[in-house]
Amino acid sequence: MRAGSRQPGHADPLVRHLRLSEMGALAALERASWPRSLQASEDKIRHRLGQGHDCIVAEVDNTLTCAACYVLTSQSPFKGTAFPTDFASFSSLPRTEPVMSSYVYSLCVRPEWRGHATVFRVLDRLLEASRDAGARYLVADGRCPSFNGVAEPGPDRVARNPDFRSTIVRWQETGIRPTDEALMADPVLRFYKRYLRCRFLHLAPDFIPEDVASGGFRVIFAVDLGAGHG
Ligand SMILES: CC(C)(COP(=O)(O)OP(=O)(O)OC[C@H]1O[C@@H](n2cnc3c(N)ncnc32)[C@H](O)[C@@H]1OP(=O)(O)O)[C@@H](O)C(=O)NCCC(=O)NCCS
């Protein structure tokens, strides 16, 4: 893990599971961290928790600074046709047993806390919680914002990458998975690959059309929790 630096004037984050009383706090983190069309409301969060979902959060001074939500499922990410075809389904599956996978979504860090080690501490705890619950795979839907890029100034600004865009379009047209190197041209996919040593599995078109930067695409990836990560 890269060395963490501490935000001046703040305590180190406390990394733990979300409490049921914190649905409003998680919704506030979503509002601070995602463009409006990608935010989960408190009602949506309540529904997900009612489905048996869990969430690892980082907290500083009674404020959530990072979160990663997940649901334990008997599903396998390798049966491509059975995999949820859109984000709404992926993020609202009911918890099922026996646990095979931990399906993870909505990883985010409050903008003022980005670039520090918070996200790695949350990911480490998520790996540990998923493994302890008996999951063999951690599975997530990776954004790829350099497909269209984000031109507006702000923390989400990212350059549009025409080569990466061609890689994704070709993948969709041919069904042939690109090399890891080609996918790692995108900063978010590179982040996941480097830290989680994940395997990119399949391209999910129209997974979340509201994610305009990613062209609605998500790259579904898996981490083999039995392979000694971390
Ligand atoms: C993705 C995210 C969780 C990473 O946390 P973080 O604290 O920013 O992590 P870091 O600062 O260590 O950045 C990790 C890498 O992600 C890249 N990255 C993430 N989002 C980026 C963006 N919008 N533009 C450019 N780079 C981005 C960084 O360049 C960095 O790559 P590098 O190490 O090669 O420079 C955080 O940026 C975030 O909350 N983004 C908005 C929500 C989101 O996109 N979540 C991903 C869901 S799939």
The ligand as an SDF file (V2000), in Angstrom:
LIG
                    3D

 48 50  0  0  0  0  0  0  0  0999 V2000
  -11.8070    6.5390   -7.6550 C   0  0  0  0  0  0  0  0  0  0  0  0
  -11.5860    7.0440   -6.2200 C   0  0  0  0  0  0  0  0  0  0  0  0
  -12.3690    6.1890   -5.2460 C   0  0  0  0  0  0  0  0  0  0  0  0
  -10.0690    6.8710   -5.9080 C   0  0  0  0  0  0  0  0  0  0  0  0
   -9.7990    7.3980   -4.6350 O   0  0  0  0  0  0  0  0  0  0  0  0
   -8.6580    8.5140   -4.4880 P   0  0  0  0  0  0  0  0  0  0  0  0
   -8.5100    8.9090   -3.0780 O   0  0  0  0  0  0  0  0  0  0  0  0
   -8.9610    9.5940   -5.4740 O   0  0  0  0  0  0  0  0  0  0  0  0
   -7.4160    7.6850   -4.9260 O   0  0  0  0  0  0  0  0  0  0  0  0
   -6.0340    8.2520   -5.4710 P   0  0  0  0  0  0  0  0  0  0  0  0
   -5.9430    9.7250   -5.3160 O   0  0  0  0  0  0  0  0  0  0  0  0
   -4.9910    7.4270   -4.8340 O   0  0  0  0  0  0  0  0  0  0  0  0
   -6.1360    7.9870   -7.0050 O   0  0  0  0  0  0  0  0  0  0  0  0
   -6.0540    6.7060   -7.4480 C   0  0  0  0  0  0  0  0  0  0  0  0
   -5.9060    6.7470   -8.9390 C   0  0  0  0  0  0  0  0  0  0  0  0
   -7.1890    6.9800   -9.5140 O   0  0  0  0  0  0  0  0  0  0  0  0
   -7.0270    7.9460  -10.5370 C   0  0  0  0  0  0  0  0  0  0  0  0
   -8.3030    8.6550  -10.6880 N   0  0  0  0  0  0  0  0  0  0  0  0
   -9.4450    8.3450  -10.0780 C   0  0  0  0  0  0  0  0  0  0  0  0
  -10.4220    9.1730  -10.5170 N   0  0  0  0  0  0  0  0  0  0  0  0
   -9.8810    9.9780  -11.3950 C   0  0  0  0  0  0  0  0  0  0  0  0
  -10.3800   11.0210  -12.1920 C   0  0  0  0  0  0  0  0  0  0  0  0
  -11.6500   11.3830  -12.1770 N   0  0  0  0  0  0  0  0  0  0  0  0
   -9.5350   11.6630  -12.9920 N   0  0  0  0  0  0  0  0  0  0  0  0
   -8.2440   11.2790  -13.0430 C   0  0  0  0  0  0  0  0  0  0  0  0
   -7.7340   10.3050  -12.3290 N   0  0  0  0  0  0  0  0  0  0  0  0
   -8.5380    9.6560  -11.5080 C   0  0  0  0  0  0  0  0  0  0  0  0
   -5.8810    8.7990  -10.0810 C   0  0  0  0  0  0  0  0  0  0  0  0
   -5.2510    9.3700  -11.2030 O   0  0  0  0  0  0  0  0  0  0  0  0
   -4.9630    7.7990   -9.4320 C   0  0  0  0  0  0  0  0  0  0  0  0
   -4.1660    7.1950  -10.3920 O   0  0  0  0  0  0  0  0  0  0  0  0
   -2.5720    7.2990  -10.3520 P   0  0  0  0  0  0  0  0  0  0  0  0
   -2.1720    6.6680   -9.0550 O   0  0  0  0  0  0  0  0  0  0  0  0
   -2.1850    6.5210  -11.5580 O   0  0  0  0  0  0  0  0  0  0  0  0
   -2.2820    8.7440  -10.4210 O   0  0  0  0  0  0  0  0  0  0  0  0
  -11.9530    8.5490   -6.0520 C   0  0  0  0  0  0  0  0  0  0  0  0
  -11.2370    9.3070   -6.9950 O   0  0  0  0  0  0  0  0  0  0  0  0
  -13.4300    8.8410   -6.2350 C   0  0  0  0  0  0  0  0  0  0  0  0
  -14.2040    8.8060   -5.2750 O   0  0  0  0  0  0  0  0  0  0  0  0
  -13.8560    9.1710   -7.4720 N   0  0  0  0  0  0  0  0  0  0  0  0
  -15.2580    9.4940   -7.7620 C   0  0  0  0  0  0  0  0  0  0  0  0
  -16.1570    8.2630   -7.6500 C   0  0  0  0  0  0  0  0  0  0  0  0
  -15.6450    7.1520   -8.5480 C   0  0  0  0  0  0  0  0  0  0  0  0
  -15.3650    7.3340   -9.7130 O   0  0  0  0  0  0  0  0  0  0  0  0
  -15.5610    5.9340   -7.9970 N   0  0  0  0  0  0  0  0  0  0  0  0
  -15.1590    4.7390   -8.7370 C   0  0  0  0  0  0  0  0  0  0  0  0
  -16.3340    3.8140   -8.8210 C   0  0  0  0  0  0  0  0  0  0  0  0
  -16.0470    2.5250  -10.0150 S   0  0  0  0  0  0  0  0  0  0  0  0
  1  2  1  0
  2  3  1  0
  2  4  1  0
  2 36  1  0
  4  5  1  0
  5  6  1  0
  6  7  2  0
  6  8  1  0
  6  9  1  0
  9 10  1  0
 10 11  2  0
 10 12  1  0
 10 13  1  0
 13 14  1  0
 14 15  1  0
 15 16  1  0
 15 30  1  0
 16 17  1  0
 17 18  1  0
 17 28  1  0
 18 19  1  0
 18 27  1  0
 19 20  2  0
 20 21  1  0
 21 22  1  0
 21 27  2  0
 22 23  1  0
 22 24  2  0
 24 25  1  0
 25 26  2  0
 26 27  1  0
 28 29  1  0
 28 30  1  0
 30 31  1  0
 31 32  1  0
 32 33  2  0
 32 34  1  0
 32 35  1  0
 36 37  1  0
 36 38  1  0
 38 39  2  0
 38 40  1  0
 40 41  1  0
 41 42  1  0
 42 43  1  0
 43 44  2  0
 43 45  1  0
 45 46  1  0
 46 47  1  0
 47 48  1  0
M  END
$$$$
